């Protein structure tokens, strides 16, 4: 994003300007005060500067890693629990709508009821 050099702040060399932050805030539909713009320009400039420093590391010989720890399935098995009539009534009492002893929900993905 290019902007007027007079609107630039000292962001540690990352090239981020107050106008850049204002433009991003506008695109994100955020209303920022002048103080917010100054603070966020400094903070985001520091983040971008740190990212530039990290990008300078030579990582060509470092193997890619998707996750730092091995992944395993942590899901529990589905277990059907039969409810007594009293338990069913208690559960369905909290439902916004009920039909045939079950929660009634609106159709998904535009399906017709």
N, C-alpha and C positions, 0 to 999 in steps of 0.2 A: 504494500500500500504506500503510495507516494503522498507526501503532504508538504506543506510549507515549512522550510527549515526553521522559521521563527517559532513554530509551535512545538519543536522538539524539546525533550527534557533529557537530562543526563541519566540514561538507563544502563550505564555500564558498557556501552558499545554494542548492544544487541540490535540497534536500529529501530526500536519501537518508539513511536511518538504518541503524544496525547491525542492527536487526531486519529491515529490508528485505533486506539482504545475507544474513542468516541464512536467511530464507525462500527466497530464490532458490537458495542453496546446498542447502537441503533438497530443493527441487523438482528440482535437478540431481543429486541423490544424492551430493553432495560433503560430506565431513566436514572442517570447518574448526575450527581452534583459535581461542581468544579473540584471540590475536595476529593470526591470519589475518583474522578478522572486522574487527578495528580497521584493519589495513593496507588491506584491500580496500574498506572503507567510505570511507576517505580517497581511495584511488586512483579508485574508481568515481565518487565525488562530484566529483572534479576533472574527469573525463571528461564527466560530465553538465553541469557548469558550463560547460565549453568548448562543448559542443553548444548550450546555451542562448545563449551569446554568438554563435555562428555563425548560429543561427536568427534573430537580431535584424537581420541584414543584409537590406537591401531588394534582392531579386534579381528583381523583377517584370520588368525589361527585359533580363535576361540570357537568351539563347537556351538551350534545353535541349540537353545534349550526352550522348549515350549512351557515347561513348568519346573520350578526349582525342586519340587518333591514329586515322587511317583504318585500317580493317581490310582485310586481304586474305588469301586462302587460302594457308596455308603448308604444306599437305599435299603429300607427294610422290606421284607416280603409283604404283599397285600394279604390281609386277613379279614375274612368276612365275619362280622359279629352280628348275630341275630339279637334284635332288641325286643324287649317285652312291649306290650301295648302301651303301658304307662311311659316307658322310656321314649318310645316313638312319638307319643303325644307331646312330651316335654321338649324333644328336639324340634319337632315341627312347629311348636308354639313360637319359636324364634325366627321362623322362616317368613320372609315378606309375602310369599304366596306358596300354596300347597295344593297338590292334586294327586288323588289316588294314593295317599300316604307317602308322597315323595315331595321334595323341593321342586317347585315350578320355577323355571328360569326362562328368560326371553330366548327366542331362536338365535342361533349363532350363524355368522357369515351370511346373513340375509336369507336364511331358509324360511320357508313358509310354515306356519304352525299346522 
